[in-house]
């Protein structure tokens, strides 16, 4: 049997000859930009990143400290596979169906800016709308409208009062609990007498039966006429409220339209424009919260609880919350990026995307 010759000690390891190194220090060495060897791994990586579809992942393993993440990132930058950048997404209020929020998709990197612009715009309106309503031009127009309706209402009531006065009746008020209701009273000897006291006066001999029956008949007639007059005054009140509401909307629309149009120019898209139109109509149809100056409490409002104390439902109610933007996906960079997971749990590596665009 032939025995293989053994190796001498100097052959048991490889030695690098310094004369073969083309630089004195590593500072003079040119950085290696290509992957050394592992051509098969490079081809596999290239095929993986070019599969631009959900559910495809790349699993990379190796010894710690071998710069796997940096190498993979560098290689992907070199390959530069075509990838569609994902959009920013945020939830906003659906004013037509509040229980079904709207999902808006914005160009990459715009969601946080949209949220900030909406918030600053609402704060601007909260400051400026009260100033407009308190200004002299608005108060002058409002005064003219109120005076016009006051004159019309006074004419109706004065005409009715004169007609019943000719028949010895007067219009007054009857206290019912904490409410004073308008009522018609017969006038006897210069005094207004409740119609309920007429039978008592007949019984006491202070009023004849025929005169009492005549008073009761006229009372019923005037009461029906007053119902018609009172309905006309209610109609006038509704018309006054409608004209004042229209005046407020006209005055506030200058500010609201500027705010909405600026956002529509900055953030394009049909869904965004549709949402902003809903915001416009919601603000103009609900101007009451904007009339109060920011930071002021309503008269008789619930006091703020001490810091750390329990908050009641009334103190937590925020009428401006419906204009908030809830960002659920935002990107800092405008271009598509790479996400690398270093946790190799089977559920993460094989059931989810470990590296995706």
C-alpha positions in Angstrom: 0.0 0.0 0.0 1.3 3.4 -1.0 1.2 6.1 1.6 0.6 9.7 0.7 3.4 12.0 1.7 2.5 14.4 4.5 2.6 18.2 4.3 5.3 20.1 6.1 4.3 22.7 8.7 4.9 25.7 6.4 2.4 24.3 3.9 -0.5 24.0 6.4 -1.7 27.6 5.9 -1.8 30.2 3.2 0.4 33.2 3.4 -0.1 36.5 1.6 2.9 37.9 0.0 2.8 41.7 0.7 4.6 42.4 -2.5 1.5 41.3 -4.4 -0.7 44.1 -2.9 -0.7 47.1 -5.2 -1.0 49.7 -2.4 0.8 50.7 0.7 -2.3 51.3 2.9 -6.0 50.7 2.5 -6.5 54.5 2.2 -5.0 54.2 -1.3 -7.2 51.3 -2.3 -10.0 51.8 -4.7 -13.4 50.7 -3.2 -14.9 47.6 -4.9 -18.2 48.5 -6.4 -19.1 45.1 -7.8 -20.0 41.9 -5.9 -16.9 39.7 -5.7 -17.9 36.3 -6.8 -21.3 34.9 -6.0 -22.6 35.4 -9.5 -25.4 33.0 -8.9 -26.6 35.0 -5.8 -26.5 38.2 -7.8 -28.7 36.7 -10.6 -31.1 35.4 -8.0 -31.3 38.8 -6.4 -31.8 40.5 -9.7 -34.7 38.1 -10.6 -36.3 38.6 -7.2 -36.3 42.4 -7.2 -37.6 42.5 -10.8 -40.7 40.6 -9.7 -42.8 43.7 -9.1 -45.9 42.1 -7.6 -47.2 41.7 -4.1 -46.3 38.6 -2.1 -42.8 38.1 -3.6 -40.0 38.3 -1.0 -36.2 37.8 -0.9 -34.7 36.0 2.0 -31.0 36.6 2.6 -28.9 34.8 5.3 -25.2 35.0 6.3 -22.8 35.5 9.1 -23.2 38.5 11.3 -20.9 41.4 10.4 -20.7 40.6 6.7 -22.7 43.7 5.7 -25.6 41.8 4.2 -27.9 44.8 4.5 -25.5 47.3 3.0 -24.5 44.9 0.2 -28.1 44.1 -0.7 -29.1 47.8 -0.7 -26.1 48.6 -2.9 -26.9 45.9 -5.3 -30.6 46.9 -5.6 -29.4 50.5 -6.2 -27.3 49.1 -9.0 -30.1 47.0 -10.5 -32.6 49.8 -10.0 -35.7 47.7 -10.8 -38.7 49.5 -12.1 -41.2 50.1 -9.2 -44.3 52.2 -8.8 -44.0 54.4 -5.8 -46.8 53.8 -3.3 -49.1 56.7 -2.5 -49.8 58.5 0.8 -53.1 57.6 2.4 -55.3 59.3 4.9 -58.9 59.1 6.3 -61.2 62.1 6.3 -64.7 62.7 7.4 -67.5 61.6 5.0 -70.1 64.4 5.6 -72.8 62.5 3.7 -72.2 59.2 5.5 -70.3 60.0 8.8 -70.0 56.3 9.7 -68.1 55.6 6.5 -64.9 57.7 6.4 -63.4 58.7 3.1 -60.0 57.3 2.1 -57.9 59.8 0.2 -54.8 58.8 -1.8 -52.3 61.6 -2.2 -49.0 61.8 -4.1 -46.1 60.4 -2.1 -45.0 62.7 0.7 -48.1 65.0 0.7 -50.3 63.4 3.4 -48.7 65.1 6.4 -48.6 68.5 4.6 -52.4 68.1 3.7 -53.1 67.4 7.4 -51.1 70.4 8.5 -52.7 72.7 5.9 -56.2 71.6 6.9 -55.5 72.2 10.5 -54.0 75.6 10.0 -56.8 76.6 7.6 -59.5 75.8 10.2 -57.6 77.7 12.9 -57.4 80.7 10.5 -61.2 80.6 10.0 -61.8 80.4 13.7 -59.8 83.6 14.2 -61.1 85.6 11.2 -64.8 84.7 10.9 -65.6 86.2 14.4 -63.8 89.4 13.3 -65.9 89.6 10.1 -69.1 89.2 12.0 -68.2 91.8 14.6 -67.0 94.3 12.0 -69.0 97.4 11.2 -69.9 96.6 7.6 -71.5 93.3 8.6 -73.3 94.7 11.6 -74.7 97.6 9.5 -76.1 95.1 6.9 -77.5 92.9 9.7 -79.1 95.9 11.4 -80.9 96.9 8.2 -82.3 93.4 7.8 -83.5 93.2 11.4 -85.1 96.6 11.3 -87.0 95.7 8.1 -88.5 92.6 9.6 -89.2 94.3 13.0 -91.2 97.0 11.1 -93.2 94.3 9.3 -93.9 92.3 12.4 -94.9 95.5 14.3 -97.3 96.5 11.5 -99.1 93.1 11.7 -99.4 93.2 15.5 -100.4 96.9 15.6 -103.2 96.3 13.0 -104.6 93.4 15.0 -104.3 95.4 18.3 -106.3 98.3 16.8 -109.1 96.0 15.5 -109.6 94.3 18.8 -109.4 97.5 20.7 -112.5 98.8 18.9 -114.4 95.9 20.4 -113.0 96.5 23.9 -110.3 93.8 23.8 -106.6 94.0 24.3 -103.5 91.9 23.6 -101.4 90.9 26.6 -99.4 88.0 28.1 -100.4 85.2 30.4 -97.7 83.6 32.5 -97.6 79.8 32.1 -94.8 78.5 34.3 -91.6 80.3 33.3 -93.0 81.2 29.8 -95.1 84.3 29.0 -97.6 83.5 26.2 -99.6 86.1 24.2 -103.3 86.2 25.1 -106.4 88.2 24.3 -108.2 89.8 27.2 -111.6 91.6 27.4 -111.3 95.1 28.8 -113.9 95.8 31.4 -113.9 99.2 33.3 -110.4 99.8 32.0 -109.0 96.5 33.3 -107.9 93.4 31.3 -110.0 90.4 32.6 -109.1 86.8 31.8 -111.8 85.2 29.7 -112.0 82.4 32.4 -113.3 85.0 34.9 -116.3 86.0 32.8 -118.7 83.2 34.1 -117.7 84.2 37.7 -118.6 87.8 37.1 -122.0 86.8 35.7 -122.6 84.7 38.8 -121.7 87.6 41.0 -124.0 89.9 39.1 -121.2 92.1 37.8 -122.0 91.3 34.1 -125.1 90.4 32.3 -125.5 87.1 30.6 -126.1 88.6 27.1 -123.0 90.8 27.4 -120.9 87.8 28.6 -122.0 85.6 25.7 -121.1 88.5 23.3 -117.6 88.8 24.9 -117.1 85.0 24.6 -118.2 85.0 21.0 -115.9 87.9 20.0 -113.0 86.3 22.0 -113.2 83.1 20.0 -113.4 85.1 16.8 -110.3 87.2 17.7 -108.5 84.1 18.9 -108.8 82.5 15.5 -107.7 85.7 13.8 -104.7 86.0 16.2 -103.7 82.5 15.3 -103.4 83.6 11.7 -101.4 86.7 12.7 -99.1 84.7 15.0 -98.4 82.3 12.2 -97.5 85.2 10.0 -95.0 86.5 12.6 -93.5 83.0 12.8 -93.1 83.0 9.1 -91.4 86.4 9.3 -89.1 85.0 12.0 -88.1 82.2 9.8 -87.5 84.5 6.8 -85.4 86.8 9.1 -83.3 83.8 10.2 -82.9 82.7 6.6 -81.7 86.1 5.4 -79.3 86.5 8.4 -78.0 83.0 7.6 -77.5 84.0 4.0 -75.8 87.2 5.0 -73.4 85.2 7.3 -72.6 82.7 4.5 -71.9 85.5 2.0 -69.6 87.3 4.5 -67.8 84.1 5.5 -67.6 82.6 2.0 -64.8 85.1 1.1 -62.6 83.5 3.7 -63.8 79.9 3.2 -63.5 80.0 -0.6 -60.0 81.3 -0.4 -59.0 78.5 2.0 -60.6 75.8 -0.1 -59.4 77.0 -3.5 -55.8 77.2 -2.2 -55.9 73.6 -1.1 -57.5 72.5 -4.4 -54.6 74.1 -6.3 -52.0 72.5 -4.0 -53.5 69.1 -3.8 -54.9 67.9 -7.1 -57.2 64.9 -7.7 -60.9 64.4 -8.1 -61.5 62.7 -4.7 -59.6 65.5 -2.9 -61.5 68.2 -4.7 -64.8 66.4 -3.9 -63.9 66.2 -0.3 -62.9 69.9 -0.1 -66.2 70.9 -1.7 -67.9 69.0 1.1 -65.8 70.8 3.7 -66.8 74.1 2.1 -70.5 73.4 2.3 -70.2 72.0 5.8 -68.4 75.1 7.1 -70.9 77.5 5.5 -73.9 75.5 6.7 -72.5 75.2 10.3 -71.0 78.7 11.1 -72.3 78.7 14.7 -69.1 77.2 16.2 -66.9 79.6 14.2 -68.7 82.7 15.7 -67.1 82.2 19.1 -63.6 83.5 19.4 -61.0 80.8 20.0 -60.4 80.1 23.7 -63.6 81.7 24.9 -66.1 79.6 26.8 -69.9 79.7 26.2 -71.9 81.6 28.9 -72.8 79.2 31.6 -70.6 76.5 30.0 -69.1 73.7 31.9 -65.9 74.7 33.7 -62.7 73.0 32.7 -61.8 70.1 35.1 -58.5 70.3 37.0 -55.4 68.8 35.3 -55.5 65.1 35.6 -59.1 65.0 36.6 -61.9 63.3 34.8 -63.4 65.1 31.7 -67.1 65.1 31.0 -68.6 64.4 27.6 -69.4 68.1 27.1 -65.8 69.2 27.6 -64.5 66.6 25.2 -66.9 67.5 22.4 -65.0 69.3 19.6 -67.1 70.6 16.7 -64.0 71.1 14.6 -63.0 67.4 14.8 -64.9 66.6 11.7 -62.4 68.6 9.7 -59.4 66.6 11.0 -57.2 64.4 8.8 -56.1 61.0 10.0 -52.9 60.0 8.2 -52.5 56.2 8.0 -49.6 56.0 5.5 -47.0 58.8 4.9 -43.7 58.8 3.1 -40.8 61.1 3.7 -39.0 60.5 0.4 -40.6 61.2 -2.9 -39.1 58.1 -4.5 -39.8 54.4 -3.8 -37.6 52.9 -1.1 -36.5 49.6 0.3 -37.6 48.1 3.6 -35.4 45.4 5.0 -36.5 43.2 8.0 -33.8 41.7 10.2 -36.3 39.6 12.1 -36.4 36.1 10.5 -39.5 34.8 12.2 -41.2 32.4 9.7 -44.4 34.4 9.7 -42.5 37.6 8.7 -40.1 36.1 6.2 -42.4 33.8 4.4 -45.9 35.1 4.9 -45.2 38.8 4.5 -42.9 41.0 2.4 -39.4 41.2 3.8 -38.0 43.4 1.1 -40.6 45.4 -0.9 -41.0 48.6 -2.8 
